[in-house]
Amino acid sequence: MDAKDEDIDAFYNDLQQEIASSPRRDTFIIMGDFTVKVGVGDKDTSSIMGMCGIGQRNERGDRLLDFCSVNNLCITNTRFKQAKENRQWTWESPDGRTHNTIDYILVSRKLM
């Protein structure tokens, strides 16, 4: 969360270059700690994410959604409801009261 905007820009630019340099027929699976909140999906984001996210989307979450949209990726871990609530989130505050999903699995839409 403390990353500078320039560092985030560099990360997305590097990732975009890797995708652009790959053959079009390639399928992508990208996993990682993006430290963003995409929140719960809606009709406008249904091609990118599901309805099983948690919390409220932040500005960096918008950036991840834009990246996914441009690259035909979807956020898979927002598409499935977990049987246990503690499997839904990937970050817990030190006091144990706040939970967020900040780690995501992105895959090419053609896999969905």
PAZAPA-4460 file (N, C-alpha, C; in steps of 0.05 Angstrom, whole numbers, plus 32768, in hexadecimal, padded with zeros to 4 digits):
% residues 112
    n_x    n_y    n_z   ca_x   ca_y   ca_z    c_x    c_y    c_z   seq   type   mol
   8010   7FE8   8000   8000   8000   8000   8011   8019   8000     1      M     A
   802A   8016   8008   803C   802E   800A   804A   8033   7FF0     2      D     A
   8046   8022   7FDB   8054   8025   7FC2   804D   8040   7FB5     3      A     A
   8062   804C   7FAA   805E   8065   7F9B   8050   8060   7F81     4      K     A
   8041   8074   7F77   8033   8071   7F5E   8046   806A   7F47     5      D     A
   805E   8075   7F48   8072   806F   7F33   807A   8051   7F33     6      E     A
   807C   8046   7F4B   8083   8029   7F4D   806C   8018   7F42     7      D     A
   8054   8020   7F48   803C   8011   7F3E   803B   8013   7F20     8      I     A
   803F   802B   7F16   8040   802F   7EF8   8055   801D   7EEC     9      D     A
   806C   801B   7EF8   8082   800B   7EED   807A   7FED   7EEE    10      A     A
   806D   7FE4   7F03   8064   7FC9   7F05   8051   7FC2   7EEE    11      F     A
   803C   7FD2   7EEB   8028   7FCD   7ED6   8034   7FCF   7EBA    12      Y     A
   8047   7FE2   7EB6   8054   7FE4   7E9C   8064   7FCB   7E96    13      N     A
   8073   7FC1   7EAA   8083   7FA8   7EA6   8071   7F91   7EA0    14      D     A
   805B   7F8E   7EAF   8048   7F79   7EAB   803B   7F7B   7E8F    15      L     A
   8034   7F93   7E87   8029   7F98   7E6D   803C   7F90   7E56    16      Q     A
   8055   7F97   7E5A   806A   7F8F   7E46   806C   7F71   7E43    17      Q     A
   806B   7F63   7E59   806D   7F46   7E58   8055   7F3A   7E49    18      E     A
   803E   7F44   7E4E   8026   7F3A   7E40   8028   7F41   7E23    19      I     A
   8030   7F5A   7E1D   8031   7F62   7E01   8046   7F53   7DF1    20      A     A
   805B   7F49   7DFE   8070   7F3B   7DF0   806A   7F1D   7DED    21      S     A
   8054   7F14   7DF8   804D   7EF8   7DF7   803B   7EF3   7DDE    22      S     A
   803C   7EDB   7DD3   802B   7ED5   7DBC   800D   7ED8   7DC4    23      P     A
   7FFD   7EE1   7DB1   7FE1   7EE6   7DB7   7FD2   7ECD   7DC0    24      R     A
   7FDA   7EB6   7DB8   7FCC   7E9E   7DC0   7FD3   7E95   7DDC    25      R     A
   7FE6   7EA1   7DE9   7FEE   7E9A   7E04   7FD7   7E9F   7E18    26      D     A
   7FD6   7E8F   7E2C   7FC3   7E92   7E42   7FD3   7E9B   7E5B    27      T     A
   7FC7   7EAE   7E69   7FD6   7EBA   7E80   7FC8   7EB2   7E9A    28      F     A
   7FD9   7EAC   7EAD   7FD1   7EA9   7EC9   7FE4   7EBA   7ED9    29      I     A
   7FDA   7ECE   7EE6   7FEA   7EE2   7EF5   7FE0   7EE2   7F11    30      I     A
   7FF2   7EDB   7F24   7FEA   7EDA   7F40   7FFC   7EED   7F50    31      M     A
   7FF1   7EFA   7F64   8003   7F0A   7F75   7FF4   7F1B   7F88    32      G     A
   8004   7F28   7F99   7FFB   7F3B   7FAC   7FFB   7F56   7F9E    33      D     A
   7FE3   7F5E   7F95   7FE1   7F78   7F87   7FDC   7F8F   7F9A    34      F     A
   7FD5   7F88   7FB3   7FCF   7F9C   7FC8   7FBC   7FB1   7FBE    35      T     A
   7FA6   7FA8   7FB2   7F90   7FB9   7FA9   7F76   7FAC   7FB3    36      V     A
   7F61   7FBC   7FB3   7F47   7FB1   7FBA   7F34   7FB6   7FA3    37      K     A
   7F2A   7FA0   7F97   7F17   7FA2   7F81   7EFA   7FA1   7F8A    38      V     A
   7EF5   7F9A   7FA2   7EDA   7F9A   7FAD   7EC8   7F85   7FA0    39      G     A
   7EAE   7F8B   7FA1   7E9A   7F79   7F96   7E94   7F81   7F7A    40      V     A
   7E92   7F6D   7F68   7E8C   7F73   7F4C   7E70   7F7D   7F48    41      G     A
   7E6B   7F87   7F30   7E50   7F90   7F28   7E4C   7F8B   7F0A    42      D     A
   7E37   7F95   7EFF   7E31   7F90   7EE3   7E47   7F9B   7ED1    43      K     A
   7E52   7FB2   7ED8   7E67   7FBE   7EC8   7E81   7FAF   7EC8    44      D     A
   7E86   7F9F   7EDD   7EA0   7F91   7EDF   7E9D   7F73   7EDB    45      T     A
   7E85   7F6A   7ED3   7E80   7F4D   7ED2   7E92   7F3D   7EBF    46      S     A
   7E9D   7F4A   7EAB   7EAF   7F3C   7E99   7ECB   7F39   7EA5    47      S     A
   7ED1   7F49   7EBA   7EEB   7F49   7EC6   7EEC   7F3B   7EE0    48      I     A
   7ED7   7F3E   7EF0   7ED7   7F32   7F0B   7EBB   7F29   7F12    49      M     A
   7EBA   7F19   7F28   7EA1   7F0F   7F31   7E95   7F1F   7F48    50      G     A
   7E80   7F15   7F53   7E71   7F23   7F68   7E7B   7F1B   7F85    51      M     A
   7E90   7F0B   7F87   7E98   7F01   7FA1   7EB0   7F0F   7FAC    52      C     A
   7EB6   7F27   7FA4   7ECB   7F36   7FB0   7EC2   7F40   7FCB    53      G     A
   7ED3   7F4E   7FDA   7ECB   7F59   7FF3   7ED4   7F76   7FF5    54      I     A
   7EC7   7F85   8005   7ECE   7FA1   800A   7EC7   7FB4   7FF3    55      G     A
   7ED4   7FCB   7FF4   7ECF   7FE0   7FE0   7EE8   7FE3   7FCF    56      Q     A
   7EE4   7FE7   7FB5   7EFA   7FEB   7FA2   7F08   8005   7FA8    57      R     A
   7F22   8004   7FA6   7F32   801D   7FA9   7F3D   8025   7F8D    58      N     A
   7F4B   803C   7F8D   7F56   8046   7F73   7F69   8032   7F66    59      E     A
   7F79   8025   7F76   7F8C   8011   7F6B   7F7C   7FF8   7F61    60      R     A
   7F66   7FF3   7F6D   7F54   7FDD   7F63   7F4A   7FE4   7F48    61      G     A
   7F42   7FFE   7F43   7F3A   8007   7F29   7F50   8002   7F14    62      D     A
   7F68   8007   7F1D   7F7F   8004   7F0B   7F82   7FE6   7F03    63      R     A
   7F7F   7FD4   7F16   7F81   7FB8   7F10   7F6A   7FAF   7EFD    64      L     A
   7F52   7FB9   7F02   7F3C   7FB3   7EF0   7F41   7FBD   7ED4    65      L     A
   7F4C   7FD5   7ED1   7F53   7FE0   7EB7   7F68   7FCE   7EA9    66      D     A
   7F7C   7FC6   7EB8   7F91   7FB5   7EAD   7F85   7F9A   7EA3    67      F     A
   7F73   7F8F   7EB3   7F66   7F76   7EAB   7F55   7F7A   7E92    68      C     A
   7F47   7F8F   7E91   7F35   7F95   7E7A   7F46   7F97   7E60    69      S     A
   7F5B   7FA6   7E61   7F6C   7FAA   7E49   7F79   7F90   7E40    70      V     A
   7F7E   7F7E   7E53   7F8D   7F65   7E4C   7F7B   7F4C   7E4C    71      N     A
   7F61   7F50   7E4C   7F4E   7F39   7E4C   7F53   7F25   7E62    72      N     A
   7F57   7F2F   7E7A   7F5B   7F1F   7E91   7F43   7F21   7EA4    73      L     A
   7F3F   7F0C   7EB4   7F2A   7F0E   7EC8   7F37   7F06   7EE3    74      C     A
   7F2A   7F11   7EF8   7F34   7F0C   7F14   7F24   7EF5   7F1F    75      I     A
   7F30   7EDE   7F1F   7F22   7EC5   7F25   7F19   7EC3   7F42    76      T     A
   7F29   7ECC   7F55   7F22   7EC8   7F71   7F0B   7EDA   7F7A    77      N     A
   7EFF   7EEA   7F68   7EE7   7EF9   7F6E   7ECE   7EEB   7F62    78      T     A
   7ED2   7ED5   7F54   7EBD   7EC8   7F46   7EB0   7EB1   7F56    79      R     A
   7EBD   7EA9   7F6B   7EB4   7E91   7F7A   7EB0   7E98   7F97    80      F     A
   7E99   7E90   7FA2   7E93   7E93   7FBE   7EA1   7E7D   7FCD    81      K     A
   7EB0   7E84   7FE1   7EBE   7E71   7FF2   7EAC   7E65   8007    82      Q     A
   7EB0   7E4B   800D   7E9F   7E3E   8021   7EA4   7E4A   803D    83      A     A
   7EBD   7E52   8042   7EC4   7E5E   805C   7ECC   7E7B   8057    84      K     A
   7EC1   7E8D   8067   7EC6   7EAA   8063   7EE4   7EB0   8065    85      E     A
   7EF3   7EA3   8076   7F0F   7EA9   8079   7F20   7EA2   8060    86      N     A
   7F14   7E94   804D   7F22   7E8E   8034   7F1D   7EA3   801F    87      R     A
   7F0B   7EB5   8025   7F04   7ECB   8012   7F19   7EE1   8013    88      Q     A
   7F24   7EE7   802A   7F36   7EFD   802D   7F53   7EF3   802E    89      W     A
   7F66   7F05   8027   7F82   7EFE   8026   7F93   7F11   8038    90      T     A
   7F85   7F23   8046   7F93   7F35   8059   7F81   7F3A   8071    91      W     A
   7F8E   7F3A   8088   7F7F   7F40   80A1   7F8E   7F56   80B0    92      E     A
   7F7F   7F69   80BA   7F8C   7F7F   80CA   7F97   7F73   80E4    93      S     A
   7FAA   7F81   80F0   7FB6   7F78   8109   7FA2   7F73   811F    94      P     A
   7F8C   7F82   8120   7F78   7F7D   8135   7F64   7F67   812D    95      D     A
   7F66   7F5C   8115   7F55   7F46   810C   7F39   7F4E   8104    96      G     A
   7F33   7F68   8103   7F18   7F71   80FD   7F13   7F77   80DF    97      R     A
   7F28   7F7E   80D1   7F25   7F86   80B5   7F31   7F71   80A3    98      T     A
   7F23   7F6A   808E   7F2D   7F56   807B   7F2A   7F61   805F    99      H     A
   7F3D   7F5C   804E   7F3C   7F64   8032   7F49   7F4F   8021   100      N     A
   7F42   7F4F   8008   7F4F   7F3F   7FF4   7F63   7F51   7FE5   101      T     A
   7F7C   7F4B   7FE6   7F90   7F5B   7FD8   7FA1   7F4A   7FC6   102      I     A
   7F9F   7F30   7FC8   7FAD   7F1D   7FB6   7F99   7F13   7FA2   103      D     A
   7FA2   7F12   7F89   7F8F   7F0B   7F73   7F9B   7EF7   7F60   104      Y     A
   7F89   7EE9   7F53   7F91   7ED6   7F3E   7F83   7EE0   7F25   105      I     A
   7F93   7EE8   7F11   7F88   7EF3   7EF8   7F8D   7EDD   7EE3   106      L     A
   7F79   7ED8   7ED2   7F7D   7EC5   7EBD   7F71   7ED0   7EA3   107      V     A
   7F7A   7EC6   7E8D   7F6F   7ECE   7E73   7F51   7EC7   7E72   108      S     A
   7F41   7ED9   7E68   7F24   7ED4   7E67   7F1D   7EBB   7E58   109      R     A
   7F2D   7EB3   7E44   7F26   7E9C   7E34   7F26   7E82   7E45   110      K     A
   7F31   7E83   7E5D   7F30   7E6C   7E6F   7F16   7E6B   7E7F   111      L     A
   7F08   7E80   7E80   7EF0   7E81   7E90   7ED8   7E79   7E80   112      M     A
***
